[in-house]
Amino acid sequence: MAHPHINHANIHLRWSKNILPVLNIRSGAEVDFELRDGFNNQITPTTKPSELPGLDPGQADPAFGPVAIEGAEPGDVLRVDILELKPAAYGWTAILPNFGLLSDEFPGPHLKVWDLSTISDGYTEFKPGIRVPTQPFLGVMGLAPSTDGELSTIPPYNWGGNIDCKHITAGSSLYLPVQTAGALFSCGDGHAAQGDGEVCGTAIETPMKARLRLTLEKNKPWVKSPHYLTSSEPKTRASSFRGQEYATVGIDANLLEATKKGLRGAIDWLVGEKGLGREDAYMLCSVVADLKIVEAVDMPHYAVACSIPLSIFVGAGGDN
């Protein structure tokens, strides 16, 4: 079955509500995306490390779209169901000058090109004896902001963007607070694998084909930042040992404040969705919730997820 399609030509390098949508869809429609990588395909299997400083950093983290959803208004929530992700046959990881958590210690440039031909077996080889588990995801998924100006696609925001969260894999759902009419969803920045934090500034970057379902949801005022629900299938979860999780993402220029925001979001979800009192929700988070720094390099903002395993909810309502 053919679905509405976004291709390489539908690219933008800023978030803005003034970018006209290239697709208008009804809530619940599936959309196919053909995506360039997080450096706009400037790096290929033939690129040499010495060429990295000459590449255009202004092409980083392109987004593809936007897609308008009929009836979307500020205060709504857009649920993005990740149905299918297909990386290219190759990927790359680079140490780029003046980028990454330890950029003063690792000036670069350095480049690793990955063979992704074994991705169907769930891994790619770093070098003989070291196999990296693969779990494709999109680093960039976001909506248009409410402001009139243009904002960079490099950092994450409360309405999404370059979240770089490895847990939003196929089978997962991302919840984004709508900021403007139509929502105006875009995505990009395909990854074959990544550690929480993406500490050197790049994951296994790869062009990606994605199929997503975009659905409007009402009356979820607790979704004030990106929330996500991990896949119900262990084989498509980045971390399967904890079972399915629900997480809220706090975003702030201060890591401590981002952590607090993530925790506050989880408390609000427990109160709004599970009916707990605030004090009970706070204590429950203290004994079951995990904090994850899911994005640490795209300044000026950090993104910290607070995740709750759904296995703790047994009996009635436990499958939410």
QUIBELKA-V866335 format. One record per residue. RES is the residue in three letters. PSI is psi in radians with two decimals (* if undefined). NEAR is the number of other ideal C-beta (glycine too) atoms within 12 Angstrom. Layout:
RES/PSI/NEAR ; RES/PSI/NEAR
This chain:
MET/2.25/7 ; ALA/2.42/9 ; HIS/2.79/23 ; PRO/2.56/27 ; HIS/2.36/25 ; ILE/2.31/37 ; ASN/-3.04/20 ; HIS/-0.51/20 ; ALA/-0.34/14 ; ASN/1.04/29 ; ILE/2.51/30 ; HIS/2.61/34 ; LEU/0.23/29 ; ARG/2.61/26 ; TRP/2.29/42 ; SER/2.42/28 ; LYS/-0.13/31 ; ASN/-0.04/21 ; ILE/2.14/30 ; LEU/2.43/17 ; PRO/2.53/31 ; VAL/-0.21/27 ; LEU/2.53/31 ; ASN/2.12/24 ; ILE/2.87/33 ; ARG/2.67/20 ; SER/2.35/30 ; GLY/-0.05/20 ; ALA/2.64/28 ; GLU/2.48/27 ; VAL/2.37/43 ; ASP/2.38/30 ; PHE/2.33/45 ; GLU/1.96/27 ; LEU/2.34/45 ; ARG/2.89/36 ; ASP/-3.12/44 ; GLY/-0.10/48 ; PHE/0.44/38 ; ASN/0.70/30 ; ASN/0.45/30 ; GLN/-0.38/27 ; ILE/2.25/37 ; THR/3.06/23 ; PRO/-0.29/21 ; THR/-0.04/12 ; THR/2.44/25 ; LYS/2.58/18 ; PRO/-0.62/23 ; SER/-0.31/13 ; GLU/-0.27/20 ; LEU/-0.79/29 ; PRO/-0.37/22 ; GLY/-0.08/15 ; LEU/2.80/28 ; ASP/1.86/17 ; PRO/-0.29/22 ; GLY/-0.18/15 ; GLN/0.07/23 ; ALA/2.51/35 ; ASP/0.93/48 ; PRO/2.59/39 ; ALA/2.65/43 ; PHE/2.20/43 ; GLY/-2.56/47 ; PRO/2.84/44 ; VAL/2.19/42 ; ALA/2.40/35 ; ILE/2.16/39 ; GLU/2.30/21 ; GLY/-0.07/22 ; ALA/2.29/36 ; GLU/2.73/21 ; PRO/2.39/22 ; GLY/-0.33/22 ; ASP/3.02/31 ; VAL/2.35/37 ; LEU/2.10/48 ; ARG/2.18/34 ; VAL/1.89/46 ; ASP/2.13/32 ; ILE/1.86/39 ; LEU/-0.68/27 ; GLU/2.43/25 ; LEU/2.20/38 ; LYS/1.82/26 ; PRO/2.87/37 ; ALA/-3.13/31 ; ALA/-0.14/22 ; TYR/2.84/30 ; GLY/3.07/41 ; TRP/2.67/43 ; THR/2.36/38 ; ALA/2.58/37 ; ILE/1.92/27 ; LEU/2.49/33 ; PRO/2.36/22 ; ASN/0.58/18 ; PHE/2.50/32 ; GLY/2.81/28 ; LEU/-0.59/23 ; LEU/0.76/17 ; SER/-0.48/20 ; ASP/-0.42/11 ; GLU/-0.44/11 ; PHE/1.44/20 ; PRO/-0.33/18 ; GLY/-2.89/27 ; PRO/2.62/29 ; HIS/2.49/25 ; LEU/2.31/30 ; LYS/2.11/30 ; VAL/2.26/29 ; TRP/2.46/36 ; ASP/1.99/25 ; LEU/0.35/34 ; SER/-0.32/18 ; THR/0.22/22 ; ILE/-0.47/31 ; SER/-0.35/15 ; ASP/0.02/14 ; GLY/0.29/21 ; TYR/2.88/21 ; THR/2.64/34 ; GLU/2.17/24 ; PHE/-0.86/21 ; LYS/2.92/11 ; PRO/2.22/6 ; GLY/-0.14/7 ; ILE/1.90/12 ; ARG/2.21/18 ; VAL/2.10/28 ; PRO/2.39/27 ; THR/2.45/37 ; GLN/1.55/38 ; PRO/2.56/42 ; PHE/2.94/49 ; LEU/2.21/54 ; GLY/-0.57/50 ; VAL/2.07/52 ; MET/2.08/53 ; GLY/3.06/53 ; LEU/2.96/49 ; ALA/2.49/43 ; PRO/2.95/32 ; SER/-0.33/24 ; THR/2.85/16 ; ASP/-0.37/14 ; GLY/-3.11/13 ; GLU/2.46/16 ; LEU/2.56/33 ; SER/2.57/28 ; THR/-0.05/41 ; ILE/-0.80/35 ; PRO/2.90/32 ; PRO/2.80/45 ; TYR/3.07/39 ; ASN/-0.36/33 ; TRP/0.32/40 ; GLY/-2.63/51 ; GLY/-2.45/42 ; ASN/1.25/43 ; ILE/-0.57/54 ; ASP/0.78/48 ; CYS/1.98/51 ; LYS/-0.16/38 ; HIS/-0.15/43 ; ILE/1.29/50 ; THR/-3.10/41 ; ALA/2.34/32 ; GLY/-0.15/30 ; SER/2.93/41 ; SER/2.39/35 ; LEU/2.37/48 ; TYR/2.15/39 ; LEU/2.36/47 ; PRO/2.15/38 ; VAL/2.33/40 ; GLN/-0.40/36 ; THR/2.85/32 ; ALA/2.32/24 ; GLY/-0.21/35 ; ALA/-0.87/45 ; LEU/1.26/39 ; PHE/2.41/51 ; SER/2.82/49 ; CYS/3.03/50 ; GLY/-2.86/50 ; ASP/1.03/54 ; GLY/2.42/46 ; HIS/2.45/49 ; ALA/-0.47/46 ; ALA/2.68/38 ; GLN/2.57/41 ; GLY/2.65/29 ; ASP/2.14/29 ; GLY/-0.45/28 ; GLU/1.05/38 ; VAL/-0.53/25 ; CYS/-0.04/30 ; GLY/-0.22/39 ; THR/2.61/43 ; ALA/-2.66/47 ; ILE/1.65/43 ; GLU/2.38/49 ; THR/2.52/44 ; PRO/2.65/39 ; MET/2.52/44 ; LYS/2.29/31 ; ALA/2.54/44 ; ARG/2.11/30 ; LEU/2.61/45 ; ARG/2.27/32 ; LEU/2.06/51 ; THR/2.29/32 ; LEU/2.45/33 ; GLU/2.50/30 ; LYS/2.86/17 ; ASN/0.80/12 ; LYS/1.18/25 ; PRO/-0.24/18 ; TRP/-0.21/26 ; VAL/1.58/38 ; LYS/-0.05/31 ; SER/3.07/44 ; PRO/2.25/48 ; HIS/2.70/46 ; TYR/2.66/46 ; LEU/2.13/35 ; THR/2.87/40 ; SER/2.55/32 ; SER/-0.20/23 ; GLU/2.07/17 ; PRO/-0.60/19 ; LYS/-0.32/17 ; THR/0.28/28 ; ARG/2.48/31 ; ALA/-0.59/40 ; SER/1.78/28 ; SER/-0.28/23 ; PHE/-0.40/13 ; ARG/-0.07/23 ; GLY/-3.00/26 ; GLN/2.46/33 ; GLU/2.69/39 ; TYR/2.37/42 ; ALA/2.65/45 ; THR/2.55/49 ; VAL/2.12/50 ; GLY/2.36/41 ; ILE/2.20/45 ; ASP/2.75/27 ; ALA/-0.30/18 ; ASN/2.18/16 ; LEU/-0.71/24 ; LEU/-0.75/16 ; GLU/-0.63/18 ; ALA/-0.70/37 ; THR/-0.78/30 ; LYS/-0.71/24 ; LYS/-0.71/33 ; GLY/-0.77/42 ; LEU/-0.78/34 ; ARG/-0.69/29 ; GLY/-0.70/44 ; ALA/-0.70/45 ; ILE/-0.79/32 ; ASP/-0.66/29 ; TRP/-0.77/40 ; LEU/-0.66/34 ; VAL/-0.84/23 ; GLY/-0.65/25 ; GLU/-0.56/28 ; LYS/-0.09/26 ; GLY/0.34/15 ; LEU/2.69/23 ; GLY/2.77/14 ; ARG/-0.69/21 ; GLU/-0.75/13 ; ASP/-0.73/16 ; ALA/-0.71/30 ; TYR/-0.79/22 ; MET/-0.67/15 ; LEU/-0.74/25 ; CYS/-0.61/35 ; SER/-0.47/18 ; VAL/-0.24/13 ; VAL/-0.35/24 ; ALA/2.48/32 ; ASP/2.41/30 ; LEU/2.38/31 ; LYS/2.21/40 ; ILE/1.75/34 ; VAL/-0.28/46 ; GLU/2.13/48 ; ALA/-0.07/35 ; VAL/-0.22/37 ; ASP/1.28/37 ; MET/2.59/24 ; PRO/0.30/20 ; HIS/2.54/35 ; TYR/2.71/37 ; ALA/2.14/50 ; VAL/2.16/40 ; ALA/2.47/46 ; CYS/1.94/41 ; SER/2.46/41 ; ILE/2.14/40 ; PRO/2.25/28 ; LEU/-0.20/27 ; SER/-0.29/19 ; ILE/-0.29/24 ; PHE/1.79/23 ; VAL/2.75/12 ; GLY/-2.58/8 ; ALA/2.26/9 ; GLY/0.02/13 ; GLY/-0.19/14 ; ASP/0.28/13 ; ASN/*/22
